[in-house]
Amino acid sequence: MTVRDWASAKRAGLLFLPYVHKYAARLEQVEIRQMLSDPGTMTRCLRDAQRLFGYDGVINSFDVTLESEACGCGVDWSSGLPDVVLHAACVHSLDGVNGRFENSGRLPAVLEATKRLRAEVGGSTSLVGGVTGPVTLAAQLLGPSFPEELVSNSLLAQDLLEFAGDVCLTLCRRYCEAGVDGILIVEDTSVAHVPPTTLASGSRPLLQTLRNLTRHFGVPLILAARSTAGITDFQALCSLPVDALSVGSVASLLGTTTLGPPSSPVLGASIPSSAFAGPGDQAAEAVMEAMRRIGSSAYFLTSEWEVPVEAVPGSFHQIVKAIAQHCVQRRQGC
């Protein structure tokens, strides 16, 4: 079952979509920077990781520095991972960036890899286009003063969100035109430094526009939000106009929270990062705990956030095995 089929049917427990990205470079024993910069390496790493573990979808990008670098932010690689250290809106005007960002930074490599992956990934395996959300992107463009600007709804914050929204919309359209089966919007509150309720209010207008776009192309819109939300904040995220939602750190709330009308997003039951990086004998327990927490709500299975580069292949295999066994039991009515 692909992401397209699952989202329209809302059939529980039949889709495992872990956020595998930089971990794929480690499996191939190549530098992360090389994988994130070269379309051939990127295609090979992401394709082979999916074939190794057999999960249900390949995500072309889970890198919240990708779009900000293309818009002029400075990125430091000294740790081996990309980190924004120079905020574009602080050092130069963003006027004109919208017309050229697609050809800047590592974005051309990702766009080319997306085309190649579409040619190589098919059948029951989905291809999902990952895009940094507007709040996270706007925060990286401005830097530490962004949360205050956003909370006060300043003209600067409004302009940055509009600019970031245009970038997101352009990329989503490009990915949809390339034939992806779904769009994943990645909002990282640890980068944006704003609470989930503020994130929800800041991203809502664009998400509605994006949902209209994805519906035109017949693909679902998924939101992955890294958050330490409470129930009230979680319900604010559940009210957003998306087809599916994963908020890994609040998985324990899912079984007790009233989500609202049937139009509420499909929820992602999250398997913690520790299960991927820990002993293999804990994998089945982690899967069952994710199932228990989600209760009777419609759900898909995913990772808590991006699968850590320290993940143990044997543990990953055990997680996939446990999910397969659970799905068999569900079909048998166990």
MOZI-V891335 format. One record per run of one state. SS is the DSSP state (H for helix, E for strand, L for the rest). FROM is the first residue (numbers start at 1). TO is the last residue. If there is no record, write none. Layout:
ss: (SS SS)
from: (FROM FROM)
to: (TO TO)
//
This chain:
ss: (L H L E L E L H L H L H L E L H L E L E L H L H L H L H L E L H L H L H L E H L H L E L H L E L H L E L H L H L E L E L H L)
from: (1 3 10 16 17 19 20 22 29 32 38 39 54 57 60 66 71 74 77 83 87 88 92 97 100 101 104 107 121 126 133 134 143 146 152 155 178 182 189 193 196 218 220 227 231 239 244 247 248 254 266 272 273 278 280 295 299 304 306 307 313 332)
to: (2 9 15 16 18 19 21 28 31 37 38 53 56 59 65 70 73 76 82 86 87 91 96 99 100 103 106 120 125 132 133 142 145 151 154 177 181 188 192 195 217 219 226 230 238 243 246 247 253 265 271 272 277 279 294 298 303 305 306 312 331 334)
//
